[in-house]
Amino acid sequence: MRRGIEFLFFAHASLWRAIDARLAEKDLGRAHYRALYFIARQPGLTISDLLALLGITKQSLGRVVKELEARDLVATRPGNRDRRAKELRLTDSGRIAEREIFGALRDAMSRAYTHAGQQAVTGFWQVSEALVPAGDRRRIAALGKDAG
Protein backbone atom coordinates (compact mmCIF):
# COMPACT_ATOMS: atom_id res chain seq x y z
CA MET A 1 0.00 0.00 0.00
CA ARG A 2 2.72 2.48 0.91
CA ARG A 3 4.50 1.86 -2.40
CA GLY A 4 1.27 2.52 -4.32
CA ILE A 5 0.66 5.74 -2.41
CA GLU A 6 4.26 6.81 -2.96
CA PHE A 7 3.91 6.21 -6.70
CA LEU A 8 0.75 8.35 -6.71
CA PHE A 9 2.57 11.18 -4.91
CA PHE A 10 5.63 11.07 -7.17
CA ALA A 11 3.67 10.55 -10.39
CA HIS A 12 1.42 13.50 -9.58
CA ALA A 13 4.43 15.72 -8.89
CA SER A 14 6.17 14.57 -12.06
CA LEU A 15 3.11 15.19 -14.22
CA TRP A 16 2.74 18.76 -12.92
CA ARG A 17 6.47 19.41 -13.39
CA ALA A 18 5.92 18.51 -17.06
CA ILE A 19 3.87 21.71 -17.47
CA ASP A 20 5.37 24.03 -14.85
CA ALA A 21 7.74 25.70 -17.34
CA ARG A 22 4.88 26.37 -19.80
CA LEU A 23 2.74 27.75 -17.00
CA ALA A 24 5.58 30.02 -15.88
CA GLU A 25 6.05 31.29 -19.46
CA LYS A 26 2.40 32.35 -19.44
CA ASP A 27 2.54 33.61 -15.86
CA LEU A 28 -0.10 31.07 -14.84
CA GLY A 29 -0.28 28.78 -11.84
CA ARG A 30 -1.53 25.24 -11.52
CA ALA A 31 -4.92 26.45 -10.25
CA HIS A 32 -5.28 28.56 -13.40
CA TYR A 33 -4.58 25.57 -15.58
CA ARG A 34 -6.95 23.28 -13.70
CA ALA A 35 -9.72 25.83 -14.29
CA LEU A 36 -8.79 26.18 -17.99
CA TYR A 37 -8.71 22.41 -18.37
CA PHE A 38 -12.17 21.79 -16.97
CA ILE A 39 -13.71 24.74 -18.80
CA ALA A 40 -12.21 23.35 -22.03
CA ARG A 41 -13.71 19.95 -21.25
CA GLN A 42 -17.15 21.38 -20.56
CA PRO A 43 -17.79 24.80 -22.12
CA GLY A 44 -20.63 26.57 -20.31
CA LEU A 45 -19.61 25.09 -16.98
CA THR A 46 -20.97 27.21 -14.14
CA ILE A 47 -18.92 28.61 -11.29
CA SER A 48 -20.76 26.21 -8.96
CA ASP A 49 -19.93 23.21 -11.17
CA LEU A 50 -16.28 24.24 -11.34
CA LEU A 51 -16.17 24.67 -7.57
CA ALA A 52 -17.45 21.12 -7.16
CA LEU A 53 -14.90 19.73 -9.64
CA LEU A 54 -11.91 21.55 -8.17
CA GLY A 55 -12.80 21.24 -4.51
CA ILE A 56 -11.42 24.70 -3.67
CA THR A 57 -12.96 27.64 -1.86
CA LYS A 58 -15.25 30.07 -3.64
CA GLN A 59 -12.81 32.86 -2.78
CA SER A 60 -9.87 31.02 -4.38
CA LEU A 61 -11.85 30.21 -7.50
CA GLY A 62 -13.12 33.78 -7.72
CA ARG A 63 -9.55 35.07 -7.72
CA VAL A 64 -8.50 32.56 -10.42
CA VAL A 65 -11.50 33.30 -12.67
CA LYS A 66 -10.99 37.08 -12.33
CA GLU A 67 -7.34 36.71 -13.35
CA LEU A 68 -8.25 34.50 -16.31
CA GLU A 69 -10.93 36.99 -17.41
CA ALA A 70 -8.53 39.93 -17.07
CA ARG A 71 -6.04 38.09 -19.28
CA ASP A 72 -8.75 37.36 -21.88
CA LEU A 73 -8.45 33.59 -21.42
CA VAL A 74 -11.97 33.06 -20.01
CA ALA A 75 -15.28 34.79 -20.65
CA THR A 76 -18.33 34.63 -18.39
CA ARG A 77 -21.95 35.11 -19.27
CA PRO A 78 -25.28 34.64 -17.50
CA GLY A 79 -26.53 31.07 -17.51
CA ASN A 80 -29.11 29.81 -19.99
CA ARG A 81 -31.20 28.05 -17.34
CA ASP A 82 -30.48 30.39 -14.43
CA ARG A 83 -29.53 33.96 -15.30
CA ARG A 84 -27.88 34.34 -11.88
CA ALA A 85 -25.42 31.54 -12.61
CA LYS A 86 -22.22 32.48 -14.43
CA GLU A 87 -21.29 30.20 -17.31
CA LEU A 88 -17.63 29.94 -18.21
CA ARG A 89 -16.12 29.56 -21.67
CA LEU A 90 -12.59 29.79 -22.99
CA THR A 91 -11.81 32.63 -25.34
CA ASP A 92 -9.82 31.93 -28.50
CA SER A 93 -6.59 32.76 -26.67
CA GLY A 94 -7.74 30.61 -23.74
CA ARG A 95 -8.30 27.63 -26.05
CA ILE A 96 -4.85 28.10 -27.57
CA ALA A 97 -3.16 28.33 -24.16
CA GLU A 98 -5.04 25.33 -22.76
CA ARG A 99 -4.24 23.21 -25.83
CA GLU A 100 -0.56 24.08 -25.67
CA ILE A 101 -0.24 23.24 -21.99
CA PHE A 102 -2.37 20.11 -22.38
CA GLY A 103 0.03 18.94 -25.09
CA ALA A 104 2.80 18.59 -22.51
CA LEU A 105 0.52 16.59 -20.20
CA ARG A 106 -0.66 14.43 -23.10
CA ASP A 107 2.92 13.72 -24.14
CA ALA A 108 3.95 12.73 -20.61
CA MET A 109 0.92 10.45 -20.21
CA SER A 110 1.43 8.98 -23.67
CA ARG A 111 5.04 8.05 -22.85
CA ALA A 112 3.92 6.42 -19.61
CA TYR A 113 1.06 4.56 -21.31
CA THR A 114 3.37 3.29 -24.05
CA HIS A 115 5.91 2.14 -21.47
CA ALA A 116 3.30 0.36 -19.34
CA GLY A 117 1.20 -1.25 -22.08
CA GLN A 118 -2.56 -1.43 -22.59
CA GLN A 119 -3.29 -3.94 -19.83
CA ALA A 120 -1.53 -1.74 -17.27
CA VAL A 121 -3.32 1.36 -18.57
CA THR A 122 -6.68 -0.37 -18.16
CA GLY A 123 -5.73 -1.36 -14.62
CA PHE A 124 -4.57 2.18 -13.85
CA TRP A 125 -7.92 3.58 -15.02
CA GLN A 126 -9.79 1.01 -12.93
CA VAL A 127 -7.79 1.79 -9.77
CA SER A 128 -8.09 5.53 -10.37
CA GLU A 129 -11.84 5.26 -10.84
CA ALA A 130 -12.17 3.18 -7.67
CA LEU A 131 -10.37 5.94 -5.73
CA VAL A 132 -13.01 8.47 -6.81
CA PRO A 133 -16.10 8.55 -4.57
CA ALA A 134 -19.05 6.92 -6.34
CA GLY A 135 -21.08 10.15 -6.25
CA ASP A 136 -18.37 12.02 -8.18
CA ARG A 137 -18.03 9.45 -10.96
CA ARG A 138 -21.11 10.73 -12.82
CA ARG A 139 -19.66 14.24 -12.85
CA ILE A 140 -16.42 12.88 -14.31
CA ALA A 141 -18.24 10.76 -16.89
CA ALA A 142 -20.13 13.87 -18.07
CA LEU A 143 -16.93 15.81 -18.80
CA GLY A 144 -16.32 16.46 -22.44
CA LYS A 145 -19.66 15.09 -23.66
CA ASP A 146 -20.58 18.52 -25.04
CA ALA A 147 -17.04 19.65 -25.87
CA GLY A 148 -16.65 17.56 -28.99
C-alpha positions as CSV (number, residue, x, y, z in Angstrom):
1,M,0.0,0.0,0.0
2,R,2.7,2.5,0.9
3,R,4.5,1.9,-2.4
4,G,1.3,2.5,-4.3
5,I,0.7,5.7,-2.4
6,E,4.3,6.8,-3.0
7,F,3.9,6.2,-6.7
8,L,0.8,8.4,-6.7
9,F,2.6,11.2,-4.9
10,F,5.6,11.1,-7.2
11,A,3.7,10.5,-10.4
12,H,1.4,13.5,-9.6
13,A,4.4,15.7,-8.9
14,S,6.2,14.6,-12.1
15,L,3.1,15.2,-14.2
16,W,2.7,18.8,-12.9
17,R,6.5,19.4,-13.4
18,A,5.9,18.5,-17.1
19,I,3.9,21.7,-17.5
20,D,5.4,24.0,-14.9
21,A,7.7,25.7,-17.3
22,R,4.9,26.4,-19.8
23,L,2.7,27.7,-17.0
24,A,5.6,30.0,-15.9
25,E,6.0,31.3,-19.5
26,K,2.4,32.3,-19.4
27,D,2.5,33.6,-15.9
28,L,-0.1,31.1,-14.8
29,G,-0.3,28.8,-11.8
30,R,-1.5,25.2,-11.5
31,A,-4.9,26.4,-10.2
32,H,-5.3,28.6,-13.4
33,Y,-4.6,25.6,-15.6
34,R,-7.0,23.3,-13.7
35,A,-9.7,25.8,-14.3
36,L,-8.8,26.2,-18.0
37,Y,-8.7,22.4,-18.4
38,F,-12.2,21.8,-17.0
39,I,-13.7,24.7,-18.8
40,A,-12.2,23.4,-22.0
41,R,-13.7,19.9,-21.2
42,Q,-17.2,21.4,-20.6
43,P,-17.8,24.8,-22.1
44,G,-20.6,26.6,-20.3
45,L,-19.6,25.1,-17.0
46,T,-21.0,27.2,-14.1
47,I,-18.9,28.6,-11.3
48,S,-20.8,26.2,-9.0
49,D,-19.9,23.2,-11.2
50,L,-16.3,24.2,-11.3
51,L,-16.2,24.7,-7.6
52,A,-17.4,21.1,-7.2
53,L,-14.9,19.7,-9.6
54,L,-11.9,21.6,-8.2
55,G,-12.8,21.2,-4.5
56,I,-11.4,24.7,-3.7
57,T,-13.0,27.6,-1.9
58,K,-15.3,30.1,-3.6
59,Q,-12.8,32.9,-2.8
60,S,-9.9,31.0,-4.4
61,L,-11.8,30.2,-7.5
62,G,-13.1,33.8,-7.7
63,R,-9.5,35.1,-7.7
64,V,-8.5,32.6,-10.4
65,V,-11.5,33.3,-12.7
66,K,-11.0,37.1,-12.3
67,E,-7.3,36.7,-13.4
68,L,-8.2,34.5,-16.3
69,E,-10.9,37.0,-17.4
70,A,-8.5,39.9,-17.1
71,R,-6.0,38.1,-19.3
72,D,-8.7,37.4,-21.9
73,L,-8.5,33.6,-21.4
74,V,-12.0,33.1,-20.0
75,A,-15.3,34.8,-20.7
76,T,-18.3,34.6,-18.4
77,R,-22.0,35.1,-19.3
78,P,-25.3,34.6,-17.5
79,G,-26.5,31.1,-17.5
80,N,-29.1,29.8,-20.0
81,R,-31.2,28.0,-17.3
82,D,-30.5,30.4,-14.4
83,R,-29.5,34.0,-15.3
84,R,-27.9,34.3,-11.9
85,A,-25.4,31.5,-12.6
86,K,-22.2,32.5,-14.4
87,E,-21.3,30.2,-17.3
88,L,-17.6,29.9,-18.2
89,R,-16.1,29.6,-21.7
90,L,-12.6,29.8,-23.0
91,T,-11.8,32.6,-25.3
92,D,-9.8,31.9,-28.5
93,S,-6.6,32.8,-26.7
94,G,-7.7,30.6,-23.7
95,R,-8.3,27.6,-26.0
96,I,-4.8,28.1,-27.6
97,A,-3.2,28.3,-24.2
98,E,-5.0,25.3,-22.8
99,R,-4.2,23.2,-25.8
100,E,-0.6,24.1,-25.7
101,I,-0.2,23.2,-22.0
102,F,-2.4,20.1,-22.4
103,G,0.0,18.9,-25.1
104,A,2.8,18.6,-22.5
105,L,0.5,16.6,-20.2
106,R,-0.7,14.4,-23.1
107,D,2.9,13.7,-24.1
108,A,4.0,12.7,-20.6
109,M,0.9,10.4,-20.2
110,S,1.4,9.0,-23.7
111,R,5.0,8.0,-22.8
112,A,3.9,6.4,-19.6
113,Y,1.1,4.6,-21.3
114,T,3.4,3.3,-24.1
115,H,5.9,2.1,-21.5
116,A,3.3,0.4,-19.3
117,G,1.2,-1.2,-22.1
118,Q,-2.6,-1.4,-22.6
119,Q,-3.3,-3.9,-19.8
120,A,-1.5,-1.7,-17.3
121,V,-3.3,1.4,-18.6
122,T,-6.7,-0.4,-18.2
123,G,-5.7,-1.4,-14.6
124,F,-4.6,2.2,-13.8
125,W,-7.9,3.6,-15.0
126,Q,-9.8,1.0,-12.9
127,V,-7.8,1.8,-9.8
128,S,-8.1,5.5,-10.4
129,E,-11.8,5.3,-10.8
130,A,-12.2,3.2,-7.7
131,L,-10.4,5.9,-5.7
132,V,-13.0,8.5,-6.8
133,P,-16.1,8.6,-4.6
134,A,-19.1,6.9,-6.3
135,G,-21.1,10.2,-6.2
136,D,-18.4,12.0,-8.2
137,R,-18.0,9.4,-11.0
138,R,-21.1,10.7,-12.8
139,R,-19.7,14.2,-12.9
140,I,-16.4,12.9,-14.3
141,A,-18.2,10.8,-16.9
142,A,-20.1,13.9,-18.1
143,L,-16.9,15.8,-18.8
144,G,-16.3,16.5,-22.4
145,K,-19.7,15.1,-23.7
146,D,-20.6,18.5,-25.0
147,A,-17.0,19.6,-25.9
148,G,-16.7,17.6,-29.0
